[in-house]
C-alpha cells in the first residue's frame, strides 16, 4: 500500500550520454559537438511516457543542451513540466570555486529562461556535487534568488556523497528561505542506502525501489525524490570502449529494461514537479539556526 497523500518529486537530469561524470576523463568537452547527440529523441520518449501516466516532473537541464535544442525545451515547458538548472556543462561544483560557480549557474539560467520563457527557481548540481567541501554553493544559489536545490546525496559513494547531511529537506543558509531537498535514501539496519533512482534503480530489482519509496512515504511521511537521465532509456546509444570497465558496467547495464521499469514506477506512486514538492517541504522545514 502506498501513501497517496504524499507528493513525490519526479525529475530528469537532462544531459547526453557523453556528458556523464563517468566519462569525463575519456571524452573531452571540445569533442562533444562531433558526437551523436541523442538527448532530443530520448526526451521525446520521456514526455510520451509521462503523458501516458498523466504525471508532471522537473527537467534539470544543462545550459549547453538548452542552447542547442530550444525546440525540445519549449516542448517540455509547454507540456507543463518544470524547467530547472543543471548548470552549464556538467562541471562538478567542487571543481569550480565560488566565483566560477556563480558564473556557471547564471549563464545556464539565462539560456533556460530565454529559451522557454519559464522562470527557473530550482537547481541540481551535476553528480550531486554539493557536499561538505562546498558550503558556499548554497549561499550563491540563495544570493541569485533560487528557491530550492536538490543537489545533495546524503550517502557515502565513490563519486559523490555528503554522509552527514540530513535525509530530508533542510535550510542550509541562515536567514534565507532557500531549501535543499536531498535525493532519496532509505534506512536499512541503521545505515543509509541510495534509493533515489539513476543507476541504483536501473541495476537493482524494481522491488527494492518500491520498498524504499514506500518506506519514505509511509514510515517517514515525506516525499521521495527520484531522478534519472535521458540516456538511461536508450539501449542503442554508442558504446565507448576506452572508458574504464567500472564506468562501462555502470553506464550500459540494463539500459534495455529501464523504460519499462520507469513506466511501472510513474503509474504506481503519486508524482509531481520538484517546485511543488519544494513549496510543501518549505512549510515544514524550520529555519536554520546560525552557529
N, C-alpha and C positions, 0 to 999 in steps of 0.2 A: 504493500500500500504506500502510495506517495503522499506528499503534503501539498495538495492542490493550491492552498493559500499562499505558498511561498513562491515568489517570482525569482527564477534563476537567471543568471546572466549568460547569454549566448554570444560568443564572439569569434571573429575570424581575424587572424593576423595576416593581412594581405601583403604577401611577398612572393617572389617567384622561386622556383626550385634552386636556382644558382645563388640565391641571396642568403641562404641559411647559414647560421653560425658554424655548423658542422663542416662547411666547405670554404670557410673564409681564408684558410691557409693555402688552398689549392686553386681557387678561382679568383683572379684579380678583378677588382671593380672596373678597371678600364676595358675589360673584355665583355662586360655584361650586355652591351648593346649588340654584340655579334652573336649572342646565344639565342636559342629557341625560346622565346618568351611565350609562356603558356598560361599566364595568370588570367587573361581576359576570358578564355574559354572555360577555365576552371571556375571562375567567379560566376559565370552564367549558369553553370551546373548547380552551384550552391544556391543561387537565387531561386532556381526552379525547385530545389529540394525544400528550401524554407517556405516557398509559396504553397507547396503541396501540404505542408504541415500547418500552414497558417500561423507562422511564428515570425517575429521580428528579432533582429540581432544588431550587433555593433561590428563594424568593419574597421579595425585598427589598421590603417593603410600607410605604407611608405609614401613620402612625398615623391620619391623617384618614380614610383609606379603611377601615382595620380597624374603626374606631369605627362606621362606617355600614353595614358589611357583615359582621357577625360570623358569619353562617351560611356565607358564602363562605370566610372564614378557617378555620373549623373543617373545612370540606370539604378545603381544601388540606392542612391538618395531618393529618387522618385518612387522607389518601391516601399519607402517608409522606414528604411533601416538607418541607424545612426552611423555617421562618418566620424571617426576619431583618428588620432595621430599615432603612428608607429615610428615617428622620427623620419629623417630624410632618407638614409640609405643603409639602415640596419647596423650602424656603428653602435657597439655596446657603450653604455653610459660611462663606465669606469675607464674607457679609453679616450674620453673626450676632454674632461675637465669642465669646470663651471662655465666659462665663457663660451667655449665651443659648443657645449650642450645647449646653452641659451640660443645660440645662432641656429643650431640644427632644428630645434623644435619650432622656432619662429618661422623659418623658411618652409618647413613641412606644413605647418598650419596655414600659412598664406596660400600655398598651392591648393591644399584641400578645400579651403573656403572659396577661393576664386573659381575653382573647377565646379563645385557643387552648389554654391550658394547657401550651404548649410553651415551654421556656426559650429565650430569644433571646441568642445569642452572637456573631452576625455583624452587620455594618453596611455599607451602601453610601451614600456621600454623594450627594445629588441633583446631577445633572450632573457627577459626578466632581470635586466642588469642594473636595477636599483637595489642596492644592498648596503651592508654596513660600511662599505668603502665610500659611498656617495650620499651622505646625509644631506648635502646641499642640493641634490637634484629635486627633491620635493619642494624645497624653498623656491627654486627657479620656476617650477611649474605653477606654484601659487602666485608668484610675482607676475607671471604672464596671464593670470586670470583663468587658468584651468580649474574646473570644478572637482575633478577626480582623476586618479591614476589607478591602473590595475597592472602594476609593474613589479610586484614583489612575489617571490615564491618562498614561503616560509619553511623550507626544507633544506637538507644537505644534498647537493648534486655536484657532479664533476664539472658542469658547465655554468651553474648558477646556484643561487640559494642564499637566503638570509634566515638562518635557523632560529634566531632569537625574535624575529618579527611575530606579531600577533597573527593568528589564523584568520581572523575576520576583520572587517573594516576598522580603521583607526585614523586618527588625525595626527599626521607627523609634523605639522608646523604650528607652533604655538601662536595663538591669536588669529588663525586663519580658518575659514570654513572648509578648506580643501581636505578631501579624504583619500586615503589609499584603500583599495579593495583587493586584497591578495587573491591569487589564483587558489582554487580549492585544494585542500588537503584533508585526509581522513586520519583518524587515530586508530592505531592497531597496537594493542598491548602496551599502551602508553607511549608509543612512538608515532611520529607523523610519516605519512606516505603521500606522495604526489598523487592527486586524483582529479586533476582539472582538465584532462584532455591531452591533446598533442600525441607524442609518441607513446605515452602510457596507455591512452585509450586505444590506439591502433595496435599495440603489441600484445596487450593483455586481453583476456576474455571479457566480453561485454558485461558479464555478471559482476565483475569487480567494480566497474564504474557505476553500475546501477546501485550496488550496495553502498558505495561511498556517497553518492548523491542523496540516497535515502537517509543515510546516517546524518548528513549535514542538515537536510530538511526536517527530519522527524525528531532526532535527538537534540540537535543544536538549535533548531528552529531558525536557521539562517539560510540565505541563498547560496547555491553553488555557483561558481564562476568557471565556465567551460570555454576552452579555446581549441582551435585547430587552424590549419593552413590550407590554402587552395591546392598546393602541390600534393597534399596528402590524399586527395581523391583522384589522382592522376597516375595510374599504373603504367602509362605509355610514355612518361617523361624520359628524357635522355639519362643514360647511366654514366656516371663519371668514375671511370675505373681507377684513376690515380688517387682518389680520396682514401684516407685511412680506412682500414677494414671496419673498425668500430663505427665510424661515421656512415659507411655504406650500409651496414646492418641496421643501424637506427633509422636511416633515411628511407630505405627502399622496402623494408619488411612490411608485409600486409597492406600495401597500397591498394591491392585489388579488392579488399574487403571493407575498406574504410567508408565508402559511400553508403553501403547497406547498414553498417553499424550506426552511422550518423542519422540516417532516416529513422531507425528504430528509436534512437535517443530523443530526437526532437518531437516524436509523437508521444513518448512515454511520460515526459515531465513538462512542467509549465516553464516556458522560456520567454525572455524579453530582452530589450536593449539594456546596455550597461548604464546609460544615463538614467533610465527609470529605476534600476536597481540602486544606483548611487543616491538618488533622491530619497528612496526608502531608508537606506542604511544611514544617511545623514541625520535622520530623525532619531536614531537610536545610538549614535556614536558620540560619546562625551567629548568635550573639548580637551585638548591636550593640556596638561599642567606643566608649565615651564619648569625646568630644573633650577 
